Amino acid sequence: MKCEFCSTENKRNAKFCKFCGKNISPKTSGKGILFLIIGAFIGLIYLFGGNYLSFLLLLPLIFLWHSRFYEFTNLKPSSRVWISIFLIFCTFFFIESDSPSVSVEKQEYVPTNSNTETTGLNYSEHSVEVSENSSLNYSNSDELIVQDDNSSENHSETDEGNKSCVAKFLEETKCQGNDAVMKEFQKTNCEVSWAFYKPCSNGCSEGECVEI
């Protein structure tokens, strides 16, 4: 059997070349190792993206496959060239910029307006500020109200007074023809009136409550 590496004639059943020592009748073509490398490439792209870190993690496998493939296969010089080109391509495919501006993921920003202040990255849809000993109230208008626990009792008393103000207004004016508001108000026992009216600052005696 002729060795394709050094062109030395060997015995028919010889496994290794008597001159160069290469494997004449390889047990494997190296395809399994090649598929392992390709799978590792795809896995590292999925986990880390195409960057230099992924290439460094894959480098030992590349050298393993490169040496074992040449050892167990009788490759012609042209085949070795194509294998080397493939390895070089894989190397440059993974090398990308590792600068922080590239590696930082895209962040979602909140547009700056009169009610919202944005000064950093990774803001969610609504900005939240919480102080110590405080509770949060989230209104329908997407505003976040920080209410101090110590003043919660005062707020509840004010709310009850405001409800009485609205109730008196609805009773005296009969909602000024707004039947839908009146019916909803009667169904919920004054609980829904906040969605439609706000009381005057100094009570009903100072003036009429105003429809929002």
N, C-alpha and C positions, 0 to 999 in steps of 0.2 A: 504494500500500500504506500502510495506516495504522500509525503508530508507537504501540505500546501504552504507551510511557512518557510521551509528551507529547501523544498524539492528533493529531499532525500528519500530514496526507496527503502521501505521497511518490509518486514514480513507481513503476510496477509492478515494474520490475526493479532498483529501488534497493536497495543493501545497507546503507546507513547513512541515518539520519534527517537531513534537511537542517537541522533545527532544533536537536535535542539531540545529534546525532552518535552515537546508540546503534545497535547492530547490529540491522537489521530482519530479515534472513534469516540467522540464526546457522548456522555450520557444524557446531556440536556443541551438544548439550543440556546438557553438563556432567556427564553420568552417569558418564563414565569417571573424571573427577576425584573425583566423589562416592564411587565404589567404591574409589578409591585411599585416600581418607580413612578409610573404614570398615575396609579391610584394615590400614591403619596403626594404627588403634585396637585392633583385635584382636591384632596383633603386639606392640604395646607392653604390652597387658594380660598377654599370655603371658610376655613377657620381664621386665617390671618390676613387674607388678601395678598396681592402680589407685591411683596416687599422683601427687603434684604434679609429680614429675620427668618422668613419662610425658607429662603434659599440656604441659610446657614443650618437650619434644622434638617434640611434634606441632603446636605452635602455628604455626610457619611454614607448614606444609601447610594448616592451617585458613584462614589469611589468603589463601593462594594460591587455594585452592578458592573461597573466598567472593568474591574479586574477579573471578576468571575466570568463575565461574558467573553472576554478574550481568552480566558483559560480553558473554557469548556467548548469553545467553538473554533472551527478552522476557518477563520475569516480571511478573505482576500484583502489586500491593501486598500482597494477601493471601498470595501465595506467598512473598514476601520475609519476611513475618512468621513463617511456618512455618519457613523456613530459619534465621532468627535464633533461634527457640525451640530448634531442633535443636542449634545451636552452643552455646547457653547450657546445655542439658542435658548435652552432652558435656563442657563445662567443669566443671560441678559433679560429674559422674560420676567425674572423675579426681582431684579434690581430696579428700585424706584426711589423717589425722594422720600426720606424719613423725617422731613422737617415737621415741626409741630403743626404748621398751618395745613399740611396735607393729611397728617395722621388724625387730627381732631375731627370727629364726626360732625356732620351738619347739625346745627342747633336750630331750634325754633324760637324766633324772636317775637316779642309782643310789641306792636307799634306804639310809639310814644305819643301820648296825648296829654290833655290837661289833668286827667284823673289817674294816669298810669305812668310810672317811672321805671325805665329799664336801664340797668347799669352793668349787666353781665350776660354770660352765656347760659344756655340750658334752662330758659324760662318756660314754664308751662303756659297754658292758655290764660290763666289768671294768676296775678301776683298775690302772695299771701304774706302778711306780717302779723306776728303773734308776740305779744309782750307777756311777761310773767303775770300770773294770776288773772288771766283774761280768758274770755270765751268768745267764740266766733259766731257771727250771724251772717248768713249768705242770702242776699236778697235776690228778687227776680231780675233786677236791672244789672246783674253781674257785678255788683259792688260788694266789697267785703267790709263789714262793719266790725270793728273790735270793740267789744263792750266789756268794761271792767266789772268783775264779779261784785265788788263792793257797792256799785251803784245800781245793781239789778233791781233791788227793791224799789228804789226811787222811780225807775223806768216803768215798773209794773203799775205803780200808783198813778203815774201820768197816763199810761195806756188806758186804765179804767176810767179816768176822768175824760179822756178824749172820746172813749166809746159812748159815755153818757152824753157828751156834747153832740156827737153824730146822731145818736138816737133821738135826742130832743129836736134836732134840726129836721130829721126825716119825719118825725111825728107832726111838727108844726107846719112844714111846707108841703107835706105829702110828696116829697121828692120832686116837686115842681113839674109833675107830669111824667117823670121817669119811672114808669110802672115796672120795668124789668129790674131796676135796682131795688125798688121797694119789695117786690116779691122775693128776690134773692136774700134781702136783708131779713125778712120775716122767717124764711126757711131756716136760716142758720143762727137765729137768735143773736143778731148783732155782730157775728164773727166776720162776715164778709164785707162789712161796711168799709173796712180800711182800704179795700181795693178801689173804691169809687170816690171817697170823700176824705178830706183832711179838715180838722177843726181850726177855728181861729186861735190865734196865739193867746188871747186873754179870756177865752171862754165864750160861750154862746151869747151871754148878755152884752158883750161888747160889739157884736155884729154877727152876721150870718156866716155859717161855714161855707167854704168854697169847694165846688166840685173840681176834682183833679182832671 
